[in-house]
Amino acid sequence: MESTFAILLRKRKLSDTSLIVSWCTDSLGCIQTVAKGARRAKSVFAGKLDLFFEAEIQIARSRKSNLHTLTEVVLHNPFAGIRQDHLRAQTAAYFVQLIELCTEREHHEPELFSLLQRAFGYLSENNPNVRAVAHFEAELARIAGVHDVKTSGTEPAFALASLFGKLPVARGPLLKALTDRAEAK
């Protein structure tokens, strides 16, 4: 059994009763777990597996695959403010897509977890703006080793796109919505 702090990135149905849950963790990198019985009404995971939740999780590593078994979840921070505004949730979802695009499974990078934790903390308390998105992209590009703000003349997002071949499609609509909201004020 291994324990770590983690932020829930994505969940999807595995069977009538179980889920596959993707996490960005503090000590294990980005991992996938099976939450057996999580879809049952009286599951031990009830109320603990929602998007963007930060929790302390315990897993049993699989010897055969990179799909580990989730054994325990203790909710640490639900980042409730993210759910209060559509643009906050849209921005958080874009950050998750970027992390999934830029990260290899089970590659341990504690700065990545810290970046996501800070970003979700910000979004939980503040409305997003274009500057916040640009900051997240710059930090992610720095962590990935593809962009240095002091020496590079290009946008961090383009450095990430160059390295990984694309950016999430959600970026354009998100930036437009953020710009429209700023102009409406």
C-alpha positions in Angstrom: 0.0 0.0 0.0 1.2 3.5 -0.8 -0.3 6.8 0.4 0.0 10.2 -1.3 -1.8 13.5 -1.7 -3.6 13.7 -5.1 -5.9 15.8 -7.2 -8.7 14.1 -9.1 -8.3 14.9 -12.8 -10.8 12.6 -14.5 -13.1 9.7 -13.9 -14.9 7.3 -16.2 -17.1 4.3 -16.0 -15.3 0.9 -15.9 -18.3 -1.3 -15.1 -21.7 -1.1 -13.6 -20.1 -0.6 -10.2 -16.6 0.6 -10.7 -14.7 3.7 -12.0 -11.3 4.5 -13.5 -10.0 7.5 -11.7 -7.1 9.6 -13.0 -5.0 11.5 -10.4 -2.1 14.0 -10.3 -0.2 13.0 -7.2 2.4 14.5 -5.0 4.7 11.6 -5.0 3.7 9.1 -7.7 3.1 11.4 -10.7 -0.1 11.1 -12.8 -1.6 7.7 -12.2 -4.8 5.8 -12.9 -6.7 3.8 -10.3 -9.7 1.5 -10.2 -12.3 2.5 -7.6 -14.1 -0.8 -7.1 -17.7 -0.4 -6.1 -17.5 3.4 -6.4 -20.8 3.6 -8.4 -22.8 1.8 -5.7 -25.1 3.8 -3.5 -23.4 2.8 -0.3 -19.8 2.9 -1.5 -17.0 3.8 0.8 -16.0 6.4 -1.9 -19.4 8.1 -1.9 -18.9 11.9 -2.0 -15.2 11.6 -2.2 -14.6 11.2 -5.9 -15.5 14.4 -7.7 -13.5 16.4 -10.3 -10.8 18.7 -9.0 -11.0 17.3 -5.4 -7.7 17.1 -3.5 -7.5 14.1 -1.3 -5.1 11.8 0.5 -5.3 8.5 -1.3 -4.1 5.0 -0.6 -3.4 2.6 -3.5 -2.4 -1.0 -4.0 0.0 -1.0 -6.9 -0.7 -3.4 -9.8 2.1 -5.7 -10.8 0.6 -6.3 -14.2 -0.5 -2.9 -15.5 -0.4 0.9 -14.7 -4.0 0.6 -13.4 -3.7 0.5 -9.7 -6.4 -0.3 -7.1 -7.7 2.7 -5.0 -8.3 1.5 -1.5 -8.9 4.6 0.5 -9.7 8.3 0.0 -9.7 11.0 2.6 -11.0 14.3 1.2 -8.6 17.2 1.9 -9.8 20.1 -0.2 -12.9 20.1 -2.5 -11.9 23.5 -4.1 -15.6 24.3 -3.8 -15.3 27.7 -5.3 -14.4 26.2 -8.7 -18.0 24.9 -9.0 -19.6 28.3 -8.3 -18.8 29.7 -11.7 -18.8 28.1 -15.2 -15.6 29.9 -16.3 -13.8 28.7 -13.2 -14.7 25.1 -14.0 -13.9 25.6 -17.6 -10.4 27.0 -16.7 -9.8 24.1 -14.3 -10.7 21.6 -17.0 -8.3 23.3 -19.4 -5.5 23.1 -16.8 -6.3 19.3 -16.4 -6.2 18.8 -20.2 -2.8 20.6 -20.3 -1.4 18.4 -17.6 -2.6 15.3 -19.2 -1.1 16.4 -22.5 2.3 17.3 -21.0 2.8 14.4 -18.5 3.9 10.8 -18.9 2.1 8.3 -16.7 3.7 7.7 -13.4 6.5 10.2 -14.0 7.1 11.8 -10.6 7.2 15.6 -10.8 6.3 17.2 -7.5 6.3 20.7 -9.0 3.4 19.7 -11.3 1.2 18.7 -8.3 2.1 21.9 -6.5 1.3 24.0 -9.6 -2.1 22.4 -10.0 -2.8 22.7 -6.3 -2.0 26.5 -6.4 -4.0 27.0 -9.6 -7.1 25.3 -8.1 -6.7 27.2 -4.9 -6.6 30.4 -6.9 -9.7 29.4 -9.0 -11.6 28.4 -5.9 -11.2 32.0 -4.5 -11.0 34.1 -7.7 -12.5 34.4 -11.1 -10.1 33.4 -13.8 -8.6 35.8 -16.3 -6.3 35.6 -19.3 -3.3 36.5 -17.1 -3.9 33.5 -14.8 -4.1 31.1 -17.8 -0.9 32.6 -19.2 0.8 32.1 -15.8 -0.2 28.5 -15.6 1.0 27.8 -19.2 4.3 29.6 -18.4 4.9 27.5 -15.2 4.0 24.3 -17.0 6.4 25.1 -19.8 9.1 25.9 -17.3 8.5 22.6 -15.5 8.6 20.8 -18.8 11.9 22.5 -19.6 10.7 24.1 -22.9 10.4 27.7 -21.9 12.4 30.3 -20.0 10.5 33.6 -19.5 13.8 35.5 -19.3 15.4 34.2 -22.5 12.5 33.1 -24.7 10.6 35.5 -27.0 7.8 33.1 -27.7 4.6 32.4 -25.7 4.8 29.5 -23.3 1.7 27.9 -24.9 3.4 27.8 -28.3 6.5 26.2 -26.7 4.3 23.5 -25.2 2.4 23.1 -28.5 5.8 22.7 -30.3 6.9 20.1 -27.9 3.7 18.1 -27.7 2.4 18.7 -31.2 -0.8 20.5 -30.1 -2.6 22.4 -27.4 -6.1 21.4 -26.0 -8.9 22.5 -28.3 -10.5 24.1 -25.3 -7.9 26.9 -25.2 -9.4 29.1 -27.9 -13.0 29.1 -26.5 -11.7 29.6 -23.0 -9.5 32.7 -23.9 -12.4 34.2 -25.9 -14.8 33.7 -22.9 -12.3 35.2 -20.5 -11.7 38.2 -22.8 -15.4 38.7 -23.3 -16.0 38.7 -19.6 -13.2 41.2 -19.0 -14.6 43.5 -21.7 -18.1 43.3 -20.3 -16.9 44.8 -17.0 
